[in-house]
Amino acid sequence: MNLTISGHHLEVTPALREYVLTKLDRVTRHFDQVVDINVLLSVEKLKEKERRQKAEVTLHVKGKDIFVENSHEDLYAAIDQLMDKLDRQVCRHKDKLQDHHHVAAKRLDATL
């Protein structure tokens, strides 16, 4: 699994890097077929009072790319909400991959 954490108008500190890694553990625990993860942390300077922190993740799994972004006044809160969204999308993707079709009991008895 390749992991890239980068910052735009922001220096990625070791504390931020460690925080993102601990949050990503939850996602990789649900779905272990992750090929590549790109995390982009940025600060949008609109006005002094409206500084918006933005976090984006592009998760490349076999057959699909999952992109999630979230903005908040606090970067850690943005990362928390982002990982919640990502976790839901990964669980939905994993659910689509699983085969939920079961053979009916009548058909099982007829074949025996």
Phi and psi restraints in degrees (range 20) as a CNS / XPLOR table:
assign (resid 1 and name C) (resid 2 and name N)
       (resid 2 and name CA) (resid 2 and name C) 1.0 -94.5 20.0 2
assign (resid 2 and name N) (resid 2 and name CA)
       (resid 2 and name C) (resid 3 and name N) 1.0 132.4 20.0 2
assign (resid 2 and name C) (resid 3 and name N)
       (resid 3 and name CA) (resid 3 and name C) 1.0 -125.5 20.0 2
assign (resid 3 and name N) (resid 3 and name CA)
       (resid 3 and name C) (resid 4 and name N) 1.0 127.4 20.0 2
assign (resid 3 and name C) (resid 4 and name N)
       (resid 4 and name CA) (resid 4 and name C) 1.0 -125.9 20.0 2
assign (resid 4 and name N) (resid 4 and name CA)
       (resid 4 and name C) (resid 5 and name N) 1.0 121.5 20.0 2
assign (resid 4 and name C) (resid 5 and name N)
       (resid 5 and name CA) (resid 5 and name C) 1.0 -117.5 20.0 2
assign (resid 5 and name N) (resid 5 and name CA)
       (resid 5 and name C) (resid 6 and name N) 1.0 119.4 20.0 2
assign (resid 5 and name C) (resid 6 and name N)
       (resid 6 and name CA) (resid 6 and name C) 1.0 -133.0 20.0 2
assign (resid 6 and name N) (resid 6 and name CA)
       (resid 6 and name C) (resid 7 and name N) 1.0 161.1 20.0 2
assign (resid 6 and name C) (resid 7 and name N)
       (resid 7 and name CA) (resid 7 and name C) 1.0 -124.4 20.0 2
assign (resid 7 and name N) (resid 7 and name CA)
       (resid 7 and name C) (resid 8 and name N) 1.0 145.6 20.0 2
assign (resid 7 and name C) (resid 8 and name N)
       (resid 8 and name CA) (resid 8 and name C) 1.0 -120.7 20.0 2
assign (resid 8 and name N) (resid 8 and name CA)
       (resid 8 and name C) (resid 9 and name N) 1.0 116.8 20.0 2
assign (resid 8 and name C) (resid 9 and name N)
       (resid 9 and name CA) (resid 9 and name C) 1.0 60.5 20.0 2
assign (resid 9 and name N) (resid 9 and name CA)
       (resid 9 and name C) (resid 10 and name N) 1.0 31.0 20.0 2
assign (resid 9 and name C) (resid 10 and name N)
       (resid 10 and name CA) (resid 10 and name C) 1.0 -159.1 20.0 2
assign (resid 10 and name N) (resid 10 and name CA)
       (resid 10 and name C) (resid 11 and name N) 1.0 138.2 20.0 2
assign (resid 10 and name C) (resid 11 and name N)
       (resid 11 and name CA) (resid 11 and name C) 1.0 -92.7 20.0 2
assign (resid 11 and name N) (resid 11 and name CA)
       (resid 11 and name C) (resid 12 and name N) 1.0 127.4 20.0 2
assign (resid 11 and name C) (resid 12 and name N)
       (resid 12 and name CA) (resid 12 and name C) 1.0 -81.0 20.0 2
assign (resid 12 and name N) (resid 12 and name CA)
       (resid 12 and name C) (resid 13 and name N) 1.0 108.5 20.0 2
assign (resid 12 and name C) (resid 13 and name N)
       (resid 13 and name CA) (resid 13 and name C) 1.0 -81.9 20.0 2
assign (resid 13 and name N) (resid 13 and name CA)
       (resid 13 and name C) (resid 14 and name N) 1.0 161.1 20.0 2
assign (resid 13 and name C) (resid 14 and name N)
       (resid 14 and name CA) (resid 14 and name C) 1.0 -59.7 20.0 2
assign (resid 14 and name N) (resid 14 and name CA)
       (resid 14 and name C) (resid 15 and name N) 1.0 -31.8 20.0 2
assign (resid 14 and name C) (resid 15 and name N)
       (resid 15 and name CA) (resid 15 and name C) 1.0 -66.6 20.0 2
assign (resid 15 and name N) (resid 15 and name CA)
       (resid 15 and name C) (resid 16 and name N) 1.0 -42.4 20.0 2
assign (resid 15 and name C) (resid 16 and name N)
       (resid 16 and name CA) (resid 16 and name C) 1.0 -64.4 20.0 2
assign (resid 16 and name N) (resid 16 and name CA)
       (resid 16 and name C) (resid 17 and name N) 1.0 -42.7 20.0 2
assign (resid 16 and name C) (resid 17 and name N)
       (resid 17 and name CA) (resid 17 and name C) 1.0 -61.2 20.0 2
assign (resid 17 and name N) (resid 17 and name CA)
       (resid 17 and name C) (resid 18 and name N) 1.0 -44.1 20.0 2
assign (resid 17 and name C) (resid 18 and name N)
       (resid 18 and name CA) (resid 18 and name C) 1.0 -66.4 20.0 2
assign (resid 18 and name N) (resid 18 and name CA)
       (resid 18 and name C) (resid 19 and name N) 1.0 -37.5 20.0 2
assign (resid 18 and name C) (resid 19 and name N)
       (resid 19 and name CA) (resid 19 and name C) 1.0 -64.3 20.0 2
assign (resid 19 and name N) (resid 19 and name CA)
       (resid 19 and name C) (resid 20 and name N) 1.0 -44.2 20.0 2
assign (resid 19 and name C) (resid 20 and name N)
       (resid 20 and name CA) (resid 20 and name C) 1.0 -64.5 20.0 2
assign (resid 20 and name N) (resid 20 and name CA)
       (resid 20 and name C) (resid 21 and name N) 1.0 -40.5 20.0 2
assign (resid 20 and name C) (resid 21 and name N)
       (resid 21 and name CA) (resid 21 and name C) 1.0 -63.3 20.0 2
assign (resid 21 and name N) (resid 21 and name CA)
       (resid 21 and name C) (resid 22 and name N) 1.0 -41.8 20.0 2
assign (resid 21 and name C) (resid 22 and name N)
       (resid 22 and name CA) (resid 22 and name C) 1.0 -67.4 20.0 2
assign (resid 22 and name N) (resid 22 and name CA)
       (resid 22 and name C) (resid 23 and name N) 1.0 -35.0 20.0 2
assign (resid 22 and name C) (resid 23 and name N)
       (resid 23 and name CA) (resid 23 and name C) 1.0 -72.2 20.0 2
assign (resid 23 and name N) (resid 23 and name CA)
       (resid 23 and name C) (resid 24 and name N) 1.0 -33.5 20.0 2
assign (resid 23 and name C) (resid 24 and name N)
       (resid 24 and name CA) (resid 24 and name C) 1.0 -71.8 20.0 2
assign (resid 24 and name N) (resid 24 and name CA)
       (resid 24 and name C) (resid 25 and name N) 1.0 -21.2 20.0 2
assign (resid 24 and name C) (resid 25 and name N)
       (resid 25 and name CA) (resid 25 and name C) 1.0 -59.3 20.0 2
assign (resid 25 and name N) (resid 25 and name CA)
       (resid 25 and name C) (resid 26 and name N) 1.0 -35.5 20.0 2
assign (resid 25 and name C) (resid 26 and name N)
       (resid 26 and name CA) (resid 26 and name C) 1.0 -64.2 20.0 2
assign (resid 26 and name N) (resid 26 and name CA)
       (resid 26 and name C) (resid 27 and name N) 1.0 -39.7 20.0 2
assign (resid 26 and name C) (resid 27 and name N)
       (resid 27 and name CA) (resid 27 and name C) 1.0 -70.6 20.0 2
assign (resid 27 and name N) (resid 27 and name CA)
       (resid 27 and name C) (resid 28 and name N) 1.0 -44.7 20.0 2
assign (resid 27 and name C) (resid 28 and name N)
       (resid 28 and name CA) (resid 28 and name C) 1.0 -71.3 20.0 2
assign (resid 28 and name N) (resid 28 and name CA)
       (resid 28 and name C) (resid 29 and name N) 1.0 -19.5 20.0 2
assign (resid 28 and name C) (resid 29 and name N)
       (resid 29 and name CA) (resid 29 and name C) 1.0 -70.8 20.0 2
assign (resid 29 and name N) (resid 29 and name CA)
       (resid 29 and name C) (resid 30 and name N) 1.0 -35.9 20.0 2
assign (resid 29 and name C) (resid 30 and name N)
       (resid 30 and name CA) (resid 30 and name C) 1.0 -74.6 20.0 2
assign (resid 30 and name N) (resid 30 and name CA)
       (resid 30 and name C) (resid 31 and name N) 1.0 -35.0 20.0 2
assign (resid 30 and name C) (resid 31 and name N)
       (resid 31 and name CA) (resid 31 and name C) 1.0 -142.1 20.0 2
assign (resid 31 and name N) (resid 31 and name CA)
       (resid 31 and name C) (resid 32 and name N) 1.0 110.1 20.0 2
assign (resid 31 and name C) (resid 32 and name N)
       (resid 32 and name CA) (resid 32 and name C) 1.0 -95.7 20.0 2
assign (resid 32 and name N) (resid 32 and name CA)
       (resid 32 and name C) (resid 33 and name N) 1.0 3.7 20.0 2
assign (resid 32 and name C) (resid 33 and name N)
       (resid 33 and name CA) (resid 33 and name C) 1.0 -95.5 20.0 2
assign (resid 33 and name N) (resid 33 and name CA)
       (resid 33 and name C) (resid 34 and name N) 1.0 38.8 20.0 2
assign (resid 33 and name C) (resid 34 and name N)
       (resid 34 and name CA) (resid 34 and name C) 1.0 -84.5 20.0 2
assign (resid 34 and name N) (resid 34 and name CA)
       (resid 34 and name C) (resid 35 and name N) 1.0 130.0 20.0 2
assign (resid 34 and name C) (resid 35 and name N)
       (resid 35 and name CA) (resid 35 and name C) 1.0 -93.3 20.0 2
assign (resid 35 and name N) (resid 35 and name CA)
       (resid 35 and name C) (resid 36 and name N) 1.0 -47.4 20.0 2
assign (resid 35 and name C) (resid 36 and name N)
       (resid 36 and name CA) (resid 36 and name C) 1.0 -148.5 20.0 2
assign (resid 36 and name N) (resid 36 and name CA)
       (resid 36 and name C) (resid 37 and name N) 1.0 140.9 20.0 2
assign (resid 36 and name C) (resid 37 and name N)
       (resid 37 and name CA) (resid 37 and name C) 1.0 -131.2 20.0 2
assign (resid 37 and name N) (resid 37 and name CA)
       (resid 37 and name C) (resid 38 and name N) 1.0 126.9 20.0 2
assign (resid 37 and name C) (resid 38 and name N)
       (resid 38 and name CA) (resid 38 and name C) 1.0 -118.6 20.0 2
assign (resid 38 and name N) (resid 38 and name CA)
       (resid 38 and name C) (resid 39 and name N) 1.0 122.8 20.0 2
assign (resid 38 and name C) (resid 39 and name N)
       (resid 39 and name CA) (resid 39 and name C) 1.0 -115.4 20.0 2
assign (resid 39 and name N) (resid 39 and name CA)
       (resid 39 and name C) (resid 40 and name N) 1.0 129.5 20.0 2
assign (resid 39 and name C) (resid 40 and name N)
       (resid 40 and name CA) (resid 40 and name C) 1.0 -122.8 20.0 2
assign (resid 40 and name N) (resid 40 and name CA)
       (resid 40 and name C) (resid 41 and name N) 1.0 119.6 20.0 2
assign (resid 40 and name C) (resid 41 and name N)
       (resid 41 and name CA) (resid 41 and name C) 1.0 -108.2 20.0 2
assign (resid 41 and name N) (resid 41 and name CA)
       (resid 41 and name C) (resid 42 and name N) 1.0 130.7 20.0 2
assign (resid 41 and name C) (resid 42 and name N)
       (resid 42 and name CA) (resid 42 and name C) 1.0 -143.3 20.0 2
assign (resid 42 and name N) (resid 42 and name CA)
       (resid 42 and name C) (resid 43 and name N) 1.0 161.5 20.0 2
assign (resid 42 and name C) (resid 43 and name N)
       (resid 43 and name CA) (resid 43 and name C) 1.0 -122.1 20.0 2
assign (resid 43 and name N) (resid 43 and name CA)
       (resid 43 and name C) (resid 44 and name N) 1.0 124.3 20.0 2
assign (resid 43 and name C) (resid 44 and name N)
       (resid 44 and name CA) (resid 44 and name C) 1.0 -100.3 20.0 2
assign (resid 44 and name N) (resid 44 and name CA)
       (resid 44 and name C) (resid 45 and name N) 1.0 118.4 20.0 2
assign (resid 44 and name C) (resid 45 and name N)
       (resid 45 and name CA) (resid 45 and name C) 1.0 -96.6 20.0 2
assign (resid 45 and name N) (resid 45 and name CA)
       (resid 45 and name C) (resid 46 and name N) 1.0 86.5 20.0 2
assign (resid 45 and name C) (resid 46 and name N)
       (resid 46 and name CA) (resid 46 and name C) 1.0 -80.9 20.0 2
assign (resid 46 and name N) (resid 46 and name CA)
       (resid 46 and name C) (resid 47 and name N) 1.0 -64.2 20.0 2
assign (resid 46 and name C) (resid 47 and name N)
       (resid 47 and name CA) (resid 47 and name C) 1.0 -135.2 20.0 2
assign (resid 47 and name N) (resid 47 and name CA)
       (resid 47 and name C) (resid 48 and name N) 1.0 170.6 20.0 2
assign (resid 47 and name C) (resid 48 and name N)
       (resid 48 and name CA) (resid 48 and name C) 1.0 -62.6 20.0 2
assign (resid 48 and name N) (resid 48 and name CA)
       (resid 48 and name C) (resid 49 and name N) 1.0 -39.0 20.0 2
assign (resid 48 and name C) (resid 49 and name N)
       (resid 49 and name CA) (resid 49 and name C) 1.0 -81.8 20.0 2
assign (resid 49 and name N) (resid 49 and name CA)
       (resid 49 and name C) (resid 50 and name N) 1.0 -22.3 20.0 2
assign (resid 49 and name C) (resid 50 and name N)
       (resid 50 and name CA) (resid 50 and name C) 1.0 -108.0 20.0 2
assign (resid 50 and name N) (resid 50 and name CA)
       (resid 50 and name C) (resid 51 and name N) 1.0 42.1 20.0 2
assign (resid 50 and name C) (resid 51 and name N)
       (resid 51 and name CA) (resid 51 and name C) 1.0 -71.0 20.0 2
assign (resid 51 and name N) (resid 51 and name CA)
       (resid 51 and name C) (resid 52 and name N) 1.0 122.6 20.0 2
assign (resid 51 and name C) (resid 52 and name N)
       (resid 52 and name CA) (resid 52 and name C) 1.0 -110.7 20.0 2
assign (resid 52 and name N) (resid 52 and name CA)
       (resid 52 and name C) (resid 53 and name N) 1.0 129.5 20.0 2
assign (resid 52 and name C) (resid 53 and name N)
       (resid 53 and name CA) (resid 53 and name C) 1.0 -95.0 20.0 2
assign (resid 53 and name N) (resid 53 and name CA)
       (resid 53 and name C) (resid 54 and name N) 1.0 135.4 20.0 2
assign (resid 53 and name C) (resid 54 and name N)
       (resid 54 and name CA) (resid 54 and name C) 1.0 -129.7 20.0 2
assign (resid 54 and name N) (resid 54 and name CA)
       (resid 54 and name C) (resid 55 and name N) 1.0 138.2 20.0 2
assign (resid 54 and name C) (resid 55 and name N)
       (resid 55 and name CA) (resid 55 and name C) 1.0 -128.2 20.0 2
assign (resid 55 and name N) (resid 55 and name CA)
       (resid 55 and name C) (resid 56 and name N) 1.0 135.9 20.0 2
assign (resid 55 and name C) (resid 56 and name N)
       (resid 56 and name CA) (resid 56 and name C) 1.0 -131.9 20.0 2
assign (resid 56 and name N) (resid 56 and name CA)
       (resid 56 and name C) (resid 57 and name N) 1.0 144.3 20.0 2
assign (resid 56 and name C) (resid 57 and name N)
       (resid 57 and name CA) (resid 57 and name C) 1.0 -133.9 20.0 2
assign (resid 57 and name N) (resid 57 and name CA)
       (resid 57 and name C) (resid 58 and name N) 1.0 132.8 20.0 2
assign (resid 57 and name C) (resid 58 and name N)
       (resid 58 and name CA) (resid 58 and name C) 1.0 -116.0 20.0 2
assign (resid 58 and name N) (resid 58 and name CA)
       (resid 58 and name C) (resid 59 and name N) 1.0 117.2 20.0 2
assign (resid 58 and name C) (resid 59 and name N)
       (resid 59 and name CA) (resid 59 and name C) 1.0 -110.7 20.0 2
assign (resid 59 and name N) (resid 59 and name CA)
       (resid 59 and name C) (resid 60 and name N) 1.0 119.0 20.0 2
assign (resid 59 and name C) (resid 60 and name N)
       (resid 60 and name CA) (resid 60 and name C) 1.0 -101.8 20.0 2
assign (resid 60 and name N) (resid 60 and name CA)
       (resid 60 and name C) (resid 61 and name N) 1.0 113.2 20.0 2
assign (resid 60 and name C) (resid 61 and name N)
       (resid 61 and name CA) (resid 61 and name C) 1.0 -114.1 20.0 2
assign (resid 61 and name N) (resid 61 and name CA)
       (resid 61 and name C) (resid 62 and name N) 1.0 171.0 20.0 2
assign (resid 61 and name C) (resid 62 and name N)
       (resid 62 and name CA) (resid 62 and name C) 1.0 -63.2 20.0 2
assign (resid 62 and name N) (resid 62 and name CA)
       (resid 62 and name C) (resid 63 and name N) 1.0 114.1 20.0 2
assign (resid 62 and name C) (resid 63 and name N)
       (resid 63 and name CA) (resid 63 and name C) 1.0 92.9 20.0 2
assign (resid 63 and name N) (resid 63 and name CA)
       (resid 63 and name C) (resid 64 and name N) 1.0 -6.9 20.0 2
assign (resid 63 and name C) (resid 64 and name N)
       (resid 64 and name CA) (resid 64 and name C) 1.0 -158.2 20.0 2
assign (resid 64 and name N) (resid 64 and name CA)
       (resid 64 and name C) (resid 65 and name N) 1.0 148.4 20.0 2
assign (resid 64 and name C) (resid 65 and name N)
       (resid 65 and name CA) (resid 65 and name C) 1.0 -109.8 20.0 2
assign (resid 65 and name N) (resid 65 and name CA)
       (resid 65 and name C) (resid 66 and name N) 1.0 132.0 20.0 2
assign (resid 65 and name C) (resid 66 and name N)
       (resid 66 and name CA) (resid 66 and name C) 1.0 -112.9 20.0 2
assign (resid 66 and name N) (resid 66 and name CA)
       (resid 66 and name C) (resid 67 and name N) 1.0 122.9 20.0 2
assign (resid 66 and name C) (resid 67 and name N)
       (resid 67 and name CA) (resid 67 and name C) 1.0 -117.9 20.0 2
assign (resid 67 and name N) (resid 67 and name CA)
       (resid 67 and name C) (resid 68 and name N) 1.0 130.5 20.0 2
assign (resid 67 and name C) (resid 68 and name N)
       (resid 68 and name CA) (resid 68 and name C) 1.0 -137.1 20.0 2
assign (resid 68 and name N) (resid 68 and name CA)
       (resid 68 and name C) (resid 69 and name N) 1.0 139.3 20.0 2
assign (resid 68 and name C) (resid 69 and name N)
       (resid 69 and name CA) (resid 69 and name C) 1.0 -138.7 20.0 2
assign (resid 69 and name N) (resid 69 and name CA)
       (resid 69 and name C) (resid 70 and name N) 1.0 152.8 20.0 2
assign (resid 69 and name C) (resid 70 and name N)
       (resid 70 and name CA) (resid 70 and name C) 1.0 -153.2 20.0 2
assign (resid 70 and name N) (resid 70 and name CA)
       (resid 70 and name C) (resid 71 and name N) 1.0 145.5 20.0 2
assign (resid 70 and name C) (resid 71 and name N)
       (resid 71 and name CA) (resid 71 and name C) 1.0 -124.2 20.0 2
assign (resid 71 and name N) (resid 71 and name CA)
       (resid 71 and name C) (resid 72 and name N) 1.0 147.2 20.0 2
assign (resid 71 and name C) (resid 72 and name N)
       (resid 72 and name CA) (resid 72 and name C) 1.0 -160.5 20.0 2
assign (resid 72 and name N) (resid 72 and name CA)
       (resid 72 and name C) (resid 73 and name N) 1.0 166.0 20.0 2
assign (resid 72 and name C) (resid 73 and name N)
       (resid 73 and name CA) (resid 73 and name C) 1.0 -71.0 20.0 2
assign (resid 73 and name N) (resid 73 and name CA)
       (resid 73 and name C) (resid 74 and name N) 1.0 -30.3 20.0 2
assign (resid 73 and name C) (resid 74 and name N)
       (resid 74 and name CA) (resid 74 and name C) 1.0 -109.0 20.0 2
assign (resid 74 and name N) (resid 74 and name CA)
       (resid 74 and name C) (resid 75 and name N) 1.0 131.8 20.0 2
assign (resid 74 and name C) (resid 75 and name N)
       (resid 75 and name CA) (resid 75 and name C) 1.0 -66.7 20.0 2
assign (resid 75 and name N) (resid 75 and name CA)
       (resid 75 and name C) (resid 76 and name N) 1.0 -37.8 20.0 2
assign (resid 75 and name C) (resid 76 and name N)
       (resid 76 and name CA) (resid 76 and name C) 1.0 -66.4 20.0 2
assign (resid 76 and name N) (resid 76 and name CA)
       (resid 76 and name C) (resid 77 and name N) 1.0 -37.9 20.0 2
assign (resid 76 and name C) (resid 77 and name N)
       (resid 77 and name CA) (resid 77 and name C) 1.0 -66.7 20.0 2
assign (resid 77 and name N) (resid 77 and name CA)
       (resid 77 and name C) (resid 78 and name N) 1.0 -38.0 20.0 2
assign (resid 77 and name C) (resid 78 and name N)
       (resid 78 and name CA) (resid 78 and name C) 1.0 -63.7 20.0 2
assign (resid 78 and name N) (resid 78 and name CA)
       (resid 78 and name C) (resid 79 and name N) 1.0 -39.3 20.0 2
assign (resid 78 and name C) (resid 79 and name N)
       (resid 79 and name CA) (resid 79 and name C) 1.0 -67.4 20.0 2
assign (resid 79 and name N) (resid 79 and name CA)
       (resid 79 and name C) (resid 80 and name N) 1.0 -41.1 20.0 2
assign (resid 79 and name C) (resid 80 and name N)
       (resid 80 and name CA) (resid 80 and name C) 1.0 -60.0 20.0 2
assign (resid 80 and name N) (resid 80 and name CA)
       (resid 80 and name C) (resid 81 and name N) 1.0 -49.4 20.0 2
assign (resid 80 and name C) (resid 81 and name N)
       (resid 81 and name CA) (resid 81 and name C) 1.0 -66.3 20.0 2
assign (resid 81 and name N) (resid 81 and name CA)
       (resid 81 and name C) (resid 82 and name N) 1.0 -35.1 20.0 2
assign (resid 81 and name C) (resid 82 and name N)
       (resid 82 and name CA) (resid 82 and name C) 1.0 -63.3 20.0 2
assign (resid 82 and name N) (resid 82 and name CA)
       (resid 82 and name C) (resid 83 and name N) 1.0 -44.1 20.0 2
assign (resid 82 and name C) (resid 83 and name N)
       (resid 83 and name CA) (resid 83 and name C) 1.0 -68.5 20.0 2
assign (resid 83 and name N) (resid 83 and name CA)
       (resid 83 and name C) (resid 84 and name N) 1.0 -31.4 20.0 2
assign (resid 83 and name C) (resid 84 and name N)
       (resid 84 and name CA) (resid 84 and name C) 1.0 -63.9 20.0 2
assign (resid 84 and name N) (resid 84 and name CA)
       (resid 84 and name C) (resid 85 and name N) 1.0 -45.8 20.0 2
assign (resid 84 and name C) (resid 85 and name N)
       (resid 85 and name CA) (resid 85 and name C) 1.0 -62.2 20.0 2
assign (resid 85 and name N) (resid 85 and name CA)
       (resid 85 and name C) (resid 86 and name N) 1.0 -44.1 20.0 2
assign (resid 85 and name C) (resid 86 and name N)
       (resid 86 and name CA) (resid 86 and name C) 1.0 -63.7 20.0 2
assign (resid 86 and name N) (resid 86 and name CA)
       (resid 86 and name C) (resid 87 and name N) 1.0 -40.7 20.0 2
assign (resid 86 and name C) (resid 87 and name N)
       (resid 87 and name CA) (resid 87 and name C) 1.0 -61.9 20.0 2
assign (resid 87 and name N) (resid 87 and name CA)
       (resid 87 and name C) (resid 88 and name N) 1.0 -42.7 20.0 2
assign (resid 87 and name C) (resid 88 and name N)
       (resid 88 and name CA) (resid 88 and name C) 1.0 -63.5 20.0 2
assign (resid 88 and name N) (resid 88 and name CA)
       (resid 88 and name C) (resid 89 and name N) 1.0 -42.6 20.0 2
assign (resid 88 and name C) (resid 89 and name N)
       (resid 89 and name CA) (resid 89 and name C) 1.0 -68.9 20.0 2
assign (resid 89 and name N) (resid 89 and name CA)
       (resid 89 and name C) (resid 90 and name N) 1.0 -36.6 20.0 2
assign (resid 89 and name C) (resid 90 and name N)
       (resid 90 and name CA) (resid 90 and name C) 1.0 -67.8 20.0 2
assign (resid 90 and name N) (resid 90 and name CA)
       (resid 90 and name C) (resid 91 and name N) 1.0 -41.1 20.0 2
assign (resid 90 and name C) (resid 91 and name N)
       (resid 91 and name CA) (resid 91 and name C) 1.0 -64.1 20.0 2
assign (resid 91 and name N) (resid 91 and name CA)
       (resid 91 and name C) (resid 92 and name N) 1.0 -38.4 20.0 2
assign (resid 91 and name C) (resid 92 and name N)
       (resid 92 and name CA) (resid 92 and name C) 1.0 -66.2 20.0 2
assign (resid 92 and name N) (resid 92 and name CA)
       (resid 92 and name C) (resid 93 and name N) 1.0 -40.9 20.0 2
assign (resid 92 and name C) (resid 93 and name N)
       (resid 93 and name CA) (resid 93 and name C) 1.0 -65.6 20.0 2
assign (resid 93 and name N) (resid 93 and name CA)
       (resid 93 and name C) (resid 94 and name N) 1.0 -41.9 20.0 2
assign (resid 93 and name C) (resid 94 and name N)
       (resid 94 and name CA) (resid 94 and name C) 1.0 -64.5 20.0 2
assign (resid 94 and name N) (resid 94 and name CA)
       (resid 94 and name C) (resid 95 and name N) 1.0 -37.7 20.0 2
assign (resid 94 and name C) (resid 95 and name N)
       (resid 95 and name CA) (resid 95 and name C) 1.0 -66.2 20.0 2
assign (resid 95 and name N) (resid 95 and name CA)
       (resid 95 and name C) (resid 96 and name N) 1.0 -35.8 20.0 2
assign (resid 95 and name C) (resid 96 and name N)
       (resid 96 and name CA) (resid 96 and name C) 1.0 -69.0 20.0 2
assign (resid 96 and name N) (resid 96 and name CA)
       (resid 96 and name C) (resid 97 and name N) 1.0 -31.4 20.0 2
assign (resid 96 and name C) (resid 97 and name N)
       (resid 97 and name CA) (resid 97 and name C) 1.0 -73.7 20.0 2
assign (resid 97 and name N) (resid 97 and name CA)
       (resid 97 and name C) (resid 98 and name N) 1.0 -29.4 20.0 2
assign (resid 97 and name C) (resid 98 and name N)
       (resid 98 and name CA) (resid 98 and name C) 1.0 -73.9 20.0 2
assign (resid 98 and name N) (resid 98 and name CA)
       (resid 98 and name C) (resid 99 and name N) 1.0 146.8 20.0 2
assign (resid 98 and name C) (resid 99 and name N)
       (resid 99 and name CA) (resid 99 and name C) 1.0 -89.1 20.0 2
assign (resid 99 and name N) (resid 99 and name CA)
       (resid 99 and name C) (resid 100 and name N) 1.0 114.9 20.0 2
assign (resid 99 and name C) (resid 100 and name N)
       (resid 100 and name CA) (resid 100 and name C) 1.0 -101.7 20.0 2
assign (resid 100 and name N) (resid 100 and name CA)
       (resid 100 and name C) (resid 101 and name N) 1.0 8.0 20.0 2
assign (resid 100 and name C) (resid 101 and name N)
       (resid 101 and name CA) (resid 101 and name C) 1.0 -85.5 20.0 2
assign (resid 101 and name N) (resid 101 and name CA)
       (resid 101 and name C) (resid 102 and name N) 1.0 125.1 20.0 2
assign (resid 101 and name C) (resid 102 and name N)
       (resid 102 and name CA) (resid 102 and name C) 1.0 -114.1 20.0 2
assign (resid 102 and name N) (resid 102 and name CA)
       (resid 102 and name C) (resid 103 and name N) 1.0 149.5 20.0 2
assign (resid 102 and name C) (resid 103 and name N)
       (resid 103 and name CA) (resid 103 and name C) 1.0 -77.9 20.0 2
assign (resid 103 and name N) (resid 103 and name CA)
       (resid 103 and name C) (resid 104 and name N) 1.0 131.6 20.0 2
assign (resid 103 and name C) (resid 104 and name N)
       (resid 104 and name CA) (resid 104 and name C) 1.0 -66.9 20.0 2
assign (resid 104 and name N) (resid 104 and name CA)
       (resid 104 and name C) (resid 105 and name N) 1.0 152.7 20.0 2
assign (resid 104 and name C) (resid 105 and name N)
       (resid 105 and name CA) (resid 105 and name C) 1.0 -64.1 20.0 2
assign (resid 105 and name N) (resid 105 and name CA)
       (resid 105 and name C) (resid 106 and name N) 1.0 -37.4 20.0 2
assign (resid 105 and name C) (resid 106 and name N)
       (resid 106 and name CA) (resid 106 and name C) 1.0 -61.4 20.0 2
assign (resid 106 and name N) (resid 106 and name CA)
       (resid 106 and name C) (resid 107 and name N) 1.0 -44.0 20.0 2
assign (resid 106 and name C) (resid 107 and name N)
       (resid 107 and name CA) (resid 107 and name C) 1.0 -69.9 20.0 2
assign (resid 107 and name N) (resid 107 and name CA)
       (resid 107 and name C) (resid 108 and name N) 1.0 -31.5 20.0 2
assign (resid 107 and name C) (resid 108 and name N)
       (resid 108 and name CA) (resid 108 and name C) 1.0 -65.0 20.0 2
assign (resid 108 and name N) (resid 108 and name CA)
       (resid 108 and name C) (resid 109 and name N) 1.0 -44.1 20.0 2
assign (resid 108 and name C) (resid 109 and name N)
       (resid 109 and name CA) (resid 109 and name C) 1.0 -67.6 20.0 2
assign (resid 109 and name N) (resid 109 and name CA)
       (resid 109 and name C) (resid 110 and name N) 1.0 -34.8 20.0 2
assign (resid 109 and name C) (resid 110 and name N)
       (resid 110 and name CA) (resid 110 and name C) 1.0 -69.4 20.0 2
assign (resid 110 and name N) (resid 110 and name CA)
       (resid 110 and name C) (resid 111 and name N) 1.0 -31.3 20.0 2
assign (resid 110 and name C) (resid 111 and name N)
       (resid 111 and name CA) (resid 111 and name C) 1.0 -78.7 20.0 2
assign (resid 111 and name N) (resid 111 and name CA)
       (resid 111 and name C) (resid 112 and name N) 1.0 -22.9 20.0 2
